[in-house]
């Protein structure tokens, strides 16, 4: 449950504008998709059953099958992992690194305000990530008064 609140790994490059980071990430994802297109695969998952004995008042018994999960076909992109690796290599080539940071904790429950257009700060031990109203995460380095 707590992992859902933790920020994902975030791309970082000191001094870069968030709009530029977004543009670079989009360009890398598009390039990765061109280099490693989708390869959709399907596989069949058979139904899951359990059995249990059932007896009537006369002592006649039989085995009853109970369906736990119906059979289904599942689809997946066999190239998704490779495509993500290509996109990450592209970002690294552009000078970005991925940072794993904790979520920012505001003192006394105060709201943390973020200038969403400000360039990314240098990383330090105080750096953390704030979730924006858009759902995106933003790296900040709080200043101590």
N, C-alpha and C positions, 0 to 999 in steps of 0.2 A: 504494500500500500504506500509506503513512504517513497519507494523508487519512482512512483508516478509523479511525485513532486520534485524530484531531482532533475536538474538541467541535463540535457544530452551533451555529448562532446560538442564544443562550439569552435568554429573557425576563428582564428585570430591573426591579425597582422597590425602591429602598432602603427597608429596614425592614419589608418585607412578609414574612409567614410563608410558607414553601414550600407549606403546605396551602392558603392563600388564593390563591397564584399558580396552583396546579393547578386549584382551583375556578373561578377567573376564566377560565383558558384553556379548560377544558371548556365553560363557559357560552358563551364566544365561538365555539367550534367548533360547538356545538349550534345557536346562533343563525345562524351562517353556513350551516349545512346547511338550516335552515328557509328562509332567504332565497335560497339558490342550491342547489336540489336536484340530485341526480345526473342526468346526461344521458349515458347509456351509448351509445356508438357502437361499431360493428364495422367492420373493414375486412379485405379479403382480400389476403393476400400470396401471390402465385403461387410455385410451386416454382422453385428455382434449379438449373440443370443446367450441366455443362460437356460438351464433346464432345472426343473424341480419335479419331484414326484407328487402326484395328486391322487388321493384315494377317496372313493365315495363310501357311503354308509354300509354298503354291502361288501366292502373289502376289495372292490375292483380298483386296481391302480393302473395308472399310465403316467407317462412322462410328458410334462407340458413345457413347450419352448416359449420363452418370453423374449421379445425383441428389446434389446437395450439401445441399439443405434442402427438405423436403416443403412443399407448400402448407399454409397455415394461416389461420385467422381469428383476429384479435386484437381484444380489447375494451379500451376506455379510457373514462374519464369526461371528457367534453369540458368540464365545469364545474369540474374539480378546481382549476385555477389561480385562477379567479375566486373560488371558495369560500375558498381560502387567503388571498387578498387581503382578503376581507371579514373573516375571523377576525383577521388582523393589524391591520386598521383598528380593530376592536373592542378589541383589547388596547391599542392606542395611545390610544384614547379613555378607557381605564381608567387611563392614566398609565404604562404599561409601555413600555420601549424594548428593542430587541434588541441584545445585546452579542456580539461575536465575540472570544472569549478563547482564549489558548493553554491546553493541558492543563497542569496543575500538575506541576512536577518536584520530587520530594522530595529533600532533601539526603541524600547518602550512602545512598540507597535506603530511607530510613525510610518506614514506612507513614504516609500522611496520614489523620488521623482528622477526621471531619466531624460536627458536631452537626446532624443533618438537620432538627431542629425550630427551629433558631435563625433569626431573621429574616435576610434578605439584607443583606449589608454594603454600604456605599457602594463604588462602583467607584474603583479607583486604578490606578496603573501596575503594582502588584504583583498585581492581581486575576488569577485564573486559574480554571479549571474542573476539578473532580474527578469522575471517574466513580464512581458509587455501586454497591454490589453489585446493586441492582435494575436497573442498566443506564442509569438516568437520570443526567444531569449536574447538578452543583451549583456555583454560583459561590461562591468563597471569596476572602478577602483575607488571605493569610498575615501573621502578625505576626512581626517580626524581634526576636530576643532582645537 
